[in-house]
Amino acid sequence: MAQKIRNNIPNILSALRIILSALLFSITNNITLFFVVYSIAGLTDITDGFIARKYYMETPLGAKLDSLADFMLLIASLLRMVFSYQLKIPLTVLICCSIVAIIRIINFIITKVKFQQWGMLHSIGNKISGLFIFFICPITIFTGQFPFAAVIIPLLSALEETIFLLISHEYNPNAKSMFIKSNEKEVSENG
């Protein structure tokens, strides 16, 4: 039993991030508690992929669980920051975010149609984009300024993912970048 738990630590961390994301919805009037839960959820995002890669625990389920957990954390935290903690997002940034969201949905559809599976790439661009968003939103709450440049990295990573999916012959969720040669036969799939 202990060995089975040990082998599933990355998946357990991703599942914990899903639970913490759901918890973020209920934290409406305690910004300190919100940021504690938000930070712990962010740490699970960093550690699940690191542990999975370092100890060869990557699985197709883990990749999908990681992507779902990332999506839930993003949506839950953004909604709570906007509606409870006065995160102010300018209209131009919202329009750009909508464009990025549409591109991400298109990428999801391309993956399903072309490779017969749902999934997202765990590329370097997507990781940098997620890290950037993770830090910029809380900073914006305290500074009151949401830089337009904050959407450039997510936009570029979404476009890179589109191009990569269109030119790839096999689905490799761990593709690092279209500019870095990766092994498309790689079995590992946890981010």
C-alpha positions as CSV (number, residue, x, y, z in Angstrom):
1,M,0.0,0.0,0.0
2,A,2.8,2.5,0.9
3,Q,4.6,1.7,-2.4
4,K,1.4,2.4,-4.3
5,I,0.9,5.7,-2.6
6,R,4.6,6.6,-3.2
7,N,4.3,5.8,-6.9
8,N,1.2,8.1,-7.1
9,I,2.6,11.1,-5.3
10,P,2.5,13.3,-8.4
11,N,-1.2,12.3,-9.1
12,I,-2.0,12.9,-5.4
13,L,-0.5,16.4,-5.6
14,S,-2.5,17.2,-8.7
15,A,-5.7,15.9,-7.0
16,L,-4.8,18.0,-4.0
17,R,-4.6,21.1,-6.3
18,I,-8.1,20.3,-7.6
19,I,-9.4,20.2,-4.0
20,L,-7.5,23.4,-3.1
21,S,-8.9,25.1,-6.2
22,A,-12.5,24.2,-5.1
23,L,-11.7,25.5,-1.6
24,L,-10.6,28.9,-3.1
25,F,-14.2,29.4,-4.3
26,S,-15.4,29.4,-0.7
27,I,-12.8,31.8,0.7
28,T,-14.6,35.1,0.1
29,N,-13.5,37.5,2.9
30,N,-10.1,36.4,4.2
31,I,-7.4,37.4,1.8
32,T,-4.6,36.0,4.0
33,L,-6.2,32.5,4.0
34,F,-6.9,32.9,0.2
35,F,-3.2,33.5,-0.5
36,V,-2.1,30.7,1.8
37,V,-4.3,28.2,0.0
38,Y,-3.3,29.8,-3.4
39,S,0.4,29.4,-2.6
40,I,0.0,25.8,-1.4
41,A,-1.9,25.0,-4.7
42,G,0.9,26.7,-6.6
43,L,3.5,24.6,-4.8
44,T,1.7,21.4,-5.8
45,D,1.9,22.5,-9.4
46,I,5.6,22.9,-9.2
47,T,6.3,19.7,-7.2
48,D,4.0,17.2,-9.0
49,G,5.8,17.6,-12.3
50,F,9.2,17.8,-10.8
51,I,8.7,14.6,-8.8
52,A,7.1,12.8,-11.7
53,R,10.0,13.6,-14.0
54,K,12.8,13.1,-11.5
55,Y,11.5,9.7,-10.3
56,Y,10.1,8.4,-13.6
57,M,6.5,8.5,-12.3
58,E,5.0,10.1,-15.4
59,T,1.8,8.6,-16.7
60,P,-0.9,9.6,-19.2
61,L,-3.4,9.9,-16.3
62,G,-0.9,12.2,-14.5
63,A,-0.6,14.5,-17.5
64,K,-4.4,14.8,-17.8
65,L,-4.8,15.3,-14.1
66,D,-2.1,18.0,-14.0
67,S,-3.7,19.9,-16.9
68,L,-7.2,19.7,-15.3
69,A,-5.8,20.9,-11.9
70,D,-3.9,23.8,-13.6
71,F,-7.1,24.8,-15.4
72,M,-9.2,24.6,-12.2
73,L,-6.6,26.6,-10.2
74,L,-6.5,29.3,-12.9
75,I,-10.3,29.7,-13.2
76,A,-11.0,29.4,-9.4
77,S,-8.3,31.9,-8.4
78,L,-9.1,34.4,-11.1
79,L,-12.8,34.4,-10.4
80,R,-12.2,34.8,-6.7
81,M,-9.6,37.5,-7.1
82,V,-12.0,39.5,-9.4
83,F,-15.2,39.1,-7.4
84,S,-13.9,39.1,-3.8
85,Y,-10.5,40.8,-3.8
86,Q,-10.9,43.6,-6.4
87,L,-8.5,42.3,-9.1
88,K,-9.0,44.9,-11.8
89,I,-8.4,43.7,-15.3
90,P,-8.6,46.4,-18.1
91,L,-10.9,45.8,-21.0
92,T,-8.0,45.5,-23.5
93,V,-6.5,42.8,-21.3
94,L,-9.8,41.0,-21.0
95,I,-10.2,41.0,-24.8
96,C,-6.6,39.6,-25.2
97,C,-7.4,37.0,-22.5
98,S,-10.5,36.0,-24.4
99,I,-8.4,35.5,-27.6
100,V,-5.9,33.4,-25.7
101,A,-8.8,31.3,-24.3
102,I,-10.2,30.8,-27.8
103,I,-6.8,29.7,-29.0
104,R,-6.5,27.3,-26.1
105,I,-9.9,25.8,-26.9
106,I,-8.9,25.4,-30.6
107,N,-5.7,23.7,-29.4
108,F,-7.7,21.3,-27.3
109,I,-9.9,20.5,-30.3
110,I,-6.9,20.0,-32.6
111,T,-5.5,17.6,-30.1
112,K,-8.7,15.6,-30.0
113,V,-9.3,15.6,-33.7
114,K,-5.7,15.0,-34.8
115,F,-4.5,12.7,-32.0
116,Q,-7.8,11.2,-30.7
117,Q,-7.3,12.4,-27.2
118,W,-7.8,15.4,-25.0
119,G,-4.7,17.1,-23.7
120,M,-2.5,20.1,-23.4
121,L,1.2,20.5,-23.9
122,H,3.5,21.0,-20.9
123,S,5.8,23.1,-23.0
124,I,8.3,25.6,-21.6
125,G,6.2,28.5,-22.9
126,N,3.1,27.1,-21.2
127,K,5.0,26.7,-17.9
128,I,6.4,30.2,-18.1
129,S,3.0,31.5,-18.9
130,G,1.4,29.7,-16.0
131,L,4.1,30.9,-13.6
132,F,3.8,34.5,-14.8
133,I,0.0,34.5,-14.4
134,F,0.4,32.9,-11.0
135,F,2.5,35.8,-9.7
136,I,1.0,38.7,-11.7
137,C,-2.6,38.4,-10.4
138,P,-1.8,38.7,-6.7
139,I,0.7,41.5,-7.4
140,T,-2.0,43.3,-9.3
141,I,-4.4,43.1,-6.4
142,F,-1.9,45.0,-4.2
143,T,-0.6,47.4,-6.9
144,G,-3.9,48.1,-8.7
145,Q,-2.1,47.9,-12.0
146,F,-2.5,45.0,-14.5
147,P,0.2,45.3,-17.1
148,F,-1.0,44.7,-20.7
149,A,2.3,42.8,-21.2
150,A,0.9,40.2,-18.9
151,V,-1.1,38.7,-21.8
152,I,1.8,38.6,-24.3
153,I,3.5,35.5,-22.8
154,P,0.2,33.5,-22.6
155,L,-0.6,34.6,-26.2
156,L,2.8,33.6,-27.6
157,S,2.7,30.2,-25.8
158,A,-0.8,29.5,-27.0
159,L,0.2,30.3,-30.6
160,E,3.3,28.2,-30.3
161,E,1.2,25.3,-29.1
162,T,-1.1,25.7,-32.1
163,I,1.7,25.6,-34.6
164,F,3.4,22.7,-32.8
165,L,0.2,20.7,-32.8
166,L,-0.4,21.4,-36.5
167,I,3.1,20.3,-37.5
168,S,3.5,17.3,-35.2
169,H,2.9,13.8,-36.4
170,E,2.5,12.3,-32.9
171,Y,1.1,13.7,-29.7
172,N,3.8,14.4,-27.1
173,P,2.4,16.4,-24.1
174,N,5.9,16.9,-22.8
175,A,7.2,18.7,-25.9
176,K,9.4,21.4,-24.7
177,S,9.1,23.9,-27.6
178,M,8.8,23.9,-31.3
179,F,12.3,25.4,-31.2
180,I,13.8,22.5,-29.2
181,K,14.1,19.0,-30.7
182,S,12.3,16.5,-28.4
183,N,11.8,12.8,-28.6
184,E,8.3,12.3,-30.0
185,K,8.3,8.6,-28.9
186,E,8.6,9.7,-25.3
187,V,6.1,7.8,-23.1
188,S,6.1,10.1,-20.2
189,E,3.1,12.4,-20.0
190,N,2.9,14.2,-16.6
191,G,3.6,17.9,-16.4
